[in-house]
Amino acid sequence: MATVYKPGDKVPASGIYDVLHDSEHTERHQVTVIYGKIFPPCNHCGNKVRYKLAYKAKHIESHDLFK
């Protein structure tokens, strides 16, 4: 079972995350999130939004070949 993150949690890994909003707001979609940042609240459903890692992707600034 995948870990679900909420607003205020620290992003554990850069990658593409599924965003799950309040069911009355909007459908699931994906966003790119960077390691070390904080998951934000939604402008509409606030702290009800949740994030699940779809797949990891190393940020180019942290990749050894691009430093």
C-alpha positions as CSV (number, residue, x, y, z in Angstrom):
1,M,0.0,0.0,0.0
2,A,1.4,3.4,-1.0
3,T,2.0,6.1,1.6
4,V,-0.4,9.0,1.4
5,Y,0.9,12.5,2.2
6,K,-1.0,15.6,3.4
7,P,-0.4,19.3,3.3
8,G,2.5,20.3,5.6
9,D,4.4,17.0,5.1
10,K,7.9,17.2,3.7
11,V,8.3,15.7,0.2
12,P,10.3,12.4,0.7
13,A,11.3,12.0,-3.0
14,S,11.2,14.1,-6.2
15,G,8.8,12.7,-8.7
16,I,5.3,12.6,-10.1
17,Y,2.5,12.5,-7.5
18,D,-1.2,11.7,-7.9
19,V,-3.2,14.5,-6.3
20,L,-6.5,13.4,-4.6
21,H,-8.9,16.3,-3.8
22,D,-12.2,16.5,-2.0
23,S,-14.6,14.5,-4.2
24,E,-16.8,17.6,-4.6
25,H,-13.9,19.7,-5.9
26,T,-12.1,18.0,-8.8
27,E,-10.8,14.7,-10.2
28,R,-7.4,13.1,-9.5
29,H,-4.5,14.6,-11.5
30,Q,-0.7,14.5,-11.4
31,V,1.9,17.1,-10.5
32,T,5.7,17.2,-10.3
33,V,7.0,17.7,-6.7
34,I,10.6,18.3,-5.6
35,Y,12.4,16.5,-2.7
36,G,12.6,18.6,0.5
37,K,9.7,20.9,-0.4
38,I,6.4,20.9,1.6
39,F,3.2,19.5,0.2
40,P,0.8,22.5,-0.1
41,P,-2.9,22.8,0.7
42,C,-5.3,23.1,-2.2
43,N,-6.7,26.6,-2.9
44,H,-10.2,25.1,-2.9
45,C,-10.4,22.0,-0.6
46,G,-7.5,23.1,1.7
47,N,-6.0,20.4,3.9
48,K,-8.3,17.7,2.6
49,V,-6.0,17.2,-0.5
50,R,-3.7,14.2,-0.4
51,Y,-0.7,13.1,-2.4
52,K,0.6,9.7,-3.5
53,L,3.8,9.0,-5.3
54,A,3.2,7.7,-8.8
55,Y,6.9,7.3,-9.7
56,K,10.2,8.8,-8.6
57,A,12.2,11.1,-10.9
58,K,15.5,12.5,-9.8
59,H,15.6,16.3,-10.1
60,I,18.3,17.4,-12.7
61,E,20.0,19.6,-10.1
62,S,20.7,16.6,-7.9
63,H,21.8,14.2,-10.7
64,D,25.5,13.5,-10.7
65,L,25.8,14.0,-14.5
66,F,24.4,17.6,-14.4
67,K,26.0,19.1,-11.2
